[in-house]
């Protein structure tokens, strides 16, 4: 364990939005160092979807920092709480998930989470281990410790109440269940996004009721997406997936507005404070071209998710496409399903995965974003003889390619 308390505190609070309560954190760290007893750091994940993006890795990176300092990381898979669904930020009740889907999502989620976390230093538990066995009298005992007024202090509940939008009693149970997770594992610290503040504080309150030392709540900012405006979200299309190919991640990072770079360094990497401070000063004083810093950001993120070699290759591919105006050396091949007759350009784009729908394909063509072997195609009605396309490269925008094979 890191013995320098000041260094620990500096790393722990770096990038955090709020620490409740900082004095308690200082005391907890001091006690941990004195007794050589690692703190138990909790992070709960509800596997409501199989994939995660860089926005989800903000708290994972923070937990990894705690691991590197020598503390115990407890990752709680909310296989039981996911049956309700976290109401945080929701304007309506979440749809129920099938247990089999939850298990499938959890497996995929974990594979991605361990791109960030140290697997050997992470204890993974499922909250069904303790929540499933609670009797109804136990649930009543838990609910008796909180009031409806307390629940309505939560912003999303308050807004729905005042707008006469239904709030299911079941939704009130979610923060209580998450709080009980903290009791079950005797958490010293719980991590979460700013939207989790209410839930984290509920954990503090319930631990007091069970005569445990209340956990410190540390919240991390919500990551803004690649558009530099809205929070990162798959539905908004401004996300970078953890499982995306390194060259895709590199290209998307390079498209991030310059003013976002410092936040991305702070929230998505584990560089030392001295390094961050140097980058900040270099940018403010104009000593370094922002593009150089952005390249470093992209390579750092890819190195953490994949490897240094993958980061270098992604940069080389980027330069090949954007600076030398060439195509990458390795391109995914696509064999059209149609074996006879003409091949419609719109169908080629959709079936190859370059467009999600005919409508999107037509828009791309209309925008001049499609090329076949370097020739721009704008006519959405154009058709090709299959033999003439064998070995040709179809391109969408600047980063997306498919090599056509007629078999």
C-alpha positions in Angstrom: 0.0 0.0 0.0 1.2 3.5 -0.7 2.4 5.0 2.6 2.3 8.6 1.6 -1.1 9.8 2.8 -0.9 13.2 1.0 -0.1 11.4 -2.3 -3.0 9.0 -1.8 -5.4 11.9 -1.2 -4.2 13.8 -4.2 -4.8 10.8 -6.5 -8.1 9.8 -4.9 -9.8 13.2 -5.3 -8.2 14.1 -8.6 -11.0 14.6 -11.2 -13.7 13.9 -8.6 -16.8 16.1 -8.6 -17.5 15.7 -4.9 -16.2 13.9 -1.9 -18.6 13.3 1.0 -17.0 13.7 3.4 -13.4 14.7 2.7 -12.3 14.9 6.3 -13.6 11.3 6.8 -11.7 10.2 3.7 -8.5 11.6 5.2 -9.1 9.8 8.4 -9.9 6.6 6.7 -6.8 6.7 4.6 -4.7 7.6 7.7 -6.2 4.6 9.6 -5.6 2.3 6.6 -1.9 3.3 6.4 -1.4 3.1 10.1 -3.0 -0.4 10.4 -1.8 -1.6 7.0 -5.5 -2.4 6.3 -6.7 -1.6 2.7 -10.0 0.3 2.4 -12.9 -1.6 0.8 -13.9 0.5 -2.3 -17.3 -0.3 -3.8 -18.6 0.1 -7.3 -22.0 -1.2 -8.3 -22.8 -2.0 -11.9 -26.2 -2.9 -13.2 -25.9 -4.9 -16.4 -28.9 -3.4 -18.2 -27.0 -3.4 -21.5 -24.1 -5.5 -22.8 -21.8 -2.8 -24.1 -20.1 0.1 -22.3 -18.5 3.2 -23.7 -15.8 5.5 -22.4 -18.3 7.4 -20.3 -18.8 4.3 -18.2 -15.0 4.0 -17.7 -14.7 7.2 -15.8 -15.6 5.5 -12.5 -13.7 2.4 -13.5 -10.5 4.4 -14.0 -11.0 5.9 -10.6 -11.4 2.5 -9.0 -8.2 1.4 -10.8 -6.4 4.2 -9.1 -7.6 3.0 -5.7 -6.3 -0.5 -6.7 -2.9 0.9 -7.7 -2.7 2.6 -4.3 -3.2 -0.8 -2.6 -6.9 -0.8 -1.7 -9.5 -3.5 -2.2 -11.9 -3.1 -5.1 -15.3 -4.7 -4.7 -17.3 -4.8 -7.9 -20.9 -5.5 -7.3 -22.8 -6.9 -10.3 -26.4 -5.8 -9.7 -28.1 -8.9 -11.0 -30.9 -8.4 -8.5 -31.2 -4.6 -8.6 -31.2 -4.7 -12.4 -34.6 -6.4 -12.2 -35.9 -3.1 -11.0 -33.6 -0.8 -12.9 -32.0 2.4 -11.5 -34.5 5.2 -11.7 -31.6 7.8 -11.7 -32.4 10.4 -14.4 -35.4 8.5 -15.6 -38.7 10.1 -16.4 -40.5 6.8 -16.4 -40.3 3.2 -15.1 -37.6 1.1 -16.7 -38.8 -2.0 -18.5 -38.1 -5.3 -16.6 -35.2 -7.4 -17.8 -35.2 -11.1 -18.2 -32.7 -12.8 -15.7 -31.0 -14.6 -18.6 -30.5 -11.3 -20.4 -29.0 -9.8 -17.2 -26.5 -12.7 -16.9 -25.6 -12.4 -20.6 -25.1 -8.6 -20.3 -23.0 -9.1 -17.1 -20.6 -11.4 -18.8 -20.0 -9.0 -21.7 -19.9 -6.1 -19.3 -17.2 -7.7 -17.2 -15.0 -8.5 -20.2 -15.0 -4.8 -21.0 -14.6 -3.6 -17.4 -11.4 -5.7 -17.0 -9.8 -3.7 -19.8 -9.5 -1.1 -17.0 -9.5 -2.9 -13.7 -6.8 -5.2 -12.4 -8.6 -8.6 -12.5 -6.3 -10.0 -9.8 -7.1 -7.2 -7.4 -10.9 -7.2 -7.9 -13.4 -9.1 -5.9 -16.6 -9.6 -8.0 -19.8 -10.3 -6.2 -23.5 -10.5 -7.2 -26.0 -8.7 -5.0 -28.5 -11.5 -5.4 -26.2 -13.3 -2.9 -27.8 -11.3 -0.1 -30.9 -9.6 -1.6 -32.5 -12.8 -2.8 -32.5 -14.3 0.7 -34.2 -11.4 2.4 -37.6 -12.2 4.0 -40.5 -9.9 3.7 -40.0 -8.8 7.3 -36.4 -7.9 6.5 -37.6 -5.7 3.6 -40.1 -4.0 5.9 -37.4 -3.4 8.4 -35.3 -1.7 5.7 -38.1 0.4 4.4 -39.0 1.6 7.9 -35.7 3.4 8.1 -36.5 5.9 5.4 -39.4 8.2 4.8 -41.4 9.1 1.6 -40.3 12.7 2.1 -36.7 11.6 2.0 -37.3 9.7 -1.2 -39.0 12.7 -2.8 -35.8 14.8 -2.2 -34.4 12.9 -5.2 -34.6 15.1 -8.3 -36.1 12.6 -10.7 -38.7 11.5 -8.2 -39.5 15.1 -7.3 -40.0 16.0 -11.0 -42.2 13.0 -11.7 -44.3 13.7 -8.6 -44.9 17.3 -9.5 -45.7 16.4 -13.1 -48.1 13.7 -12.0 -46.0 11.1 -13.7 -46.4 7.7 -12.0 -43.7 6.5 -9.6 -43.9 2.8 -8.7 -43.4 1.8 -5.1 -40.9 -0.7 -6.5 -38.7 2.2 -7.7 -38.4 3.5 -4.1 -36.8 0.1 -3.2 -33.9 0.6 -5.7 -31.9 3.1 -3.6 -32.6 1.0 -0.5 -31.4 -2.1 -2.1 -28.2 -0.4 -3.3 -27.7 1.0 0.2 -28.0 -2.5 1.6 -25.3 -3.6 -0.8 -22.9 -1.3 1.1 -24.0 -2.8 4.4 -23.5 -6.4 3.1 -19.9 -5.8 2.0 -19.1 -3.2 4.7 -18.0 -0.6 2.2 -15.6 2.1 3.2 -15.9 4.1 0.0 -18.5 4.0 -2.8 -17.8 5.4 -6.3 -20.4 6.6 -8.7 -21.4 9.3 -11.2 -22.9 12.6 -10.1 -26.3 11.1 -10.9 -25.6 8.5 -8.2 -25.2 10.9 -5.3 -28.6 10.2 -3.8 -28.0 6.4 -3.8 -24.5 6.8 -2.4 -25.8 8.9 0.5 -28.5 6.4 1.2 -25.8 3.9 1.7 -24.2 6.1 4.3 -27.5 6.5 6.2 -28.2 2.8 6.2 -24.7 1.9 7.4 -25.3 4.1 10.4 -28.5 2.2 11.2 -26.4 -1.0 11.2 -23.7 0.5 13.4 -21.1 0.5 10.6 -18.8 3.4 9.9 -20.6 5.3 7.1 -19.0 5.0 3.7 -17.4 8.0 2.0 -19.2 8.9 -1.2 -17.0 9.9 -4.1 -18.8 11.1 -7.3 -17.2 11.5 -10.7 -18.4 13.9 -13.5 -20.5 12.8 -16.4 -18.4 12.6 -19.5 -19.3 14.8 -22.4 -19.4 13.0 -25.8 -17.3 13.5 -28.9 -19.6 16.4 -30.0 -18.4 18.4 -27.0 -21.9 19.3 -26.0 -24.1 16.4 -24.8 -23.2 13.7 -22.3 -21.7 10.6 -24.0 -24.5 8.4 -25.1 -25.1 5.6 -27.7 -28.5 7.0 -28.5 -26.9 10.4 -29.4 -24.2 8.8 -31.5 -21.4 10.8 -29.7 -19.9 7.8 -28.0 -16.6 5.8 -28.1 -17.2 2.1 -27.4 -14.7 0.2 -25.2 -14.8 -2.7 -27.6 -14.3 -0.6 -30.8 -11.2 -1.2 -32.9 -8.2 0.9 -31.9 -8.2 2.8 -35.2 -11.8 3.7 -34.7 -11.1 5.0 -31.2 -8.1 6.9 -32.4 -10.1 8.6 -35.2 -13.0 9.5 -32.8 -10.6 11.0 -30.2 -9.0 13.1 -32.9 -12.4 14.5 -33.7 -13.0 15.6 -30.1 -13.1 19.5 -29.8 -9.8 20.8 -28.4 -11.5 22.3 -25.3 -12.4 18.7 -24.2 -8.9 17.3 -24.1 -8.0 18.2 -20.6 -11.3 16.7 -19.2 -10.6 13.5 -21.2 -7.1 13.3 -19.9 -8.3 13.8 -16.3 -11.3 11.4 -16.5 -10.2 8.7 -19.0 -6.5 8.3 -18.2 -4.4 7.6 -15.2 -1.5 9.9 -16.0 0.3 11.5 -13.0 -0.8 14.9 -11.8 2.6 16.4 -12.7 2.1 15.2 -16.3 -1.4 16.6 -16.4 -0.3 19.9 -15.1 2.4 20.1 -17.8 -0.1 19.3 -20.5 -2.4 22.0 -19.2 0.4 24.6 -19.1 1.6 23.6 -22.6 -1.9 24.1 -24.0 -2.6 27.4 -22.2 0.7 28.9 -23.2 0.6 27.6 -26.8 3.9 25.8 -26.4 2.6 22.6 -28.2 0.2 22.2 -31.1 -3.1 20.9 -29.7 -3.1 18.1 -32.3 0.1 16.7 -30.8 -1.6 16.6 -27.4 -4.7 15.0 -28.9 -2.6 12.3 -30.5 -1.0 11.6 -27.1 -4.5 11.4 -25.5 -5.7 8.9 -28.2 -2.6 6.7 -27.8 -2.8 6.8 -24.0 -6.5 5.7 -24.0 -5.8 2.9 -26.6 -2.7 1.7 -24.7 -4.8 1.3 -21.5 -7.6 -0.5 -23.4 -5.4 -2.6 -25.7 -1.6 -2.2 -25.9 1.1 0.3 -26.8 1.6 -1.6 -30.1 -2.1 -1.2 -30.9 -1.9 2.5 -30.1 1.1 3.0 -32.4 -0.6 1.0 -35.3 -3.8 3.1 -34.8 -1.8 6.3 -35.2 -0.1 5.0 -38.3 -3.4 4.0 -39.9 -4.8 7.5 -39.1 -1.8 9.1 -40.8 -2.2 6.8 -43.8 -5.8 7.9 -44.3 -5.7 11.6 -43.3 -2.2 12.8 -44.1 -1.1 10.6 -47.0 -4.7 10.2 -48.3 -4.2 6.4 -48.7 -6.3 3.5 -47.5 -5.4 1.3 -44.5 -3.4 -1.8 -45.1 -5.9 -4.0 -43.4 -9.5 -3.6 -44.5 -12.5 -5.7 -43.6 -13.7 -7.7 -46.6 -17.3 -7.9 -47.6 -18.9 -10.5 -50.0 -22.3 -9.3 -51.4 -25.1 -11.7 -50.8 -26.5 -11.2 -54.3 -24.9 -13.6 -56.8 -26.5 -12.5 -60.0 -27.9 -9.3 -61.6 -26.9 -5.8 -60.7 -25.6 -4.6 -57.3 -27.4 -1.5 -56.0 -25.1 1.0 -54.2 -27.6 1.5 -51.4 -27.8 -2.2 -50.7 -24.0 -2.4 -50.7 -23.7 0.2 -48.1 -26.3 -1.3 -45.8 -25.3 -5.0 -46.2 -21.6 -4.2 -45.7 -22.4 -2.3 -42.4 -21.4 1.1 -43.7 -25.0 2.3 -43.3 -27.7 1.3 -40.9 -30.6 1.7 -43.3 -31.5 2.6 -46.8 -32.4 6.1 -45.7 -29.0 6.6 -44.1 -27.3 5.2 -47.2 -29.1 7.7 -49.4 -28.2 10.6 -47.1 -24.5 9.6 -47.2 -24.6 9.5 -51.0 -26.3 12.9 -51.1 -23.6 14.3 -48.9 -20.9 13.1 -51.1 -19.5 10.8 -48.3 -19.2 7.6 -50.4 -16.5 6.6 -52.7 -15.9 3.4 -54.8 -12.2 2.9 -55.6 -11.6 6.6 -54.9 -14.4 7.8 -57.1 -17.1 9.8 -55.4 -20.6 8.4 -55.8 -23.6 10.6 -55.3 -26.3 8.9 -57.4 -28.4 6.7 -55.1 -29.8 4.7 -58.0 -26.5 3.6 -59.5 -26.0 -0.2 -60.0 -22.8 -2.2 -60.7 -22.0 -5.4 -62.5 -20.7 -7.7 -59.8 -17.4 -8.7 -61.6 -16.5 -5.0 -61.9 -16.5 -4.6 -58.1 -14.3 -7.5 -57.2 -11.3 -6.2 -55.2 -12.6 -2.6 -55.2 -12.8 -0.6 -52.0 -16.0 1.2 -50.9 -15.4 4.0 -48.5 -17.7 6.0 -46.2 -16.3 9.3 -45.0 -12.6 9.3 -44.1 -12.3 6.4 -41.8 -14.6 3.6 -42.9 -13.6 1.1 -45.6 -14.8 -2.3 -47.0 -13.0 -4.4 -49.7 -15.6 -6.1 -51.9 -15.1 -9.7 -52.8 -17.3 -11.4 -55.4 -17.3 -15.1 -54.6 
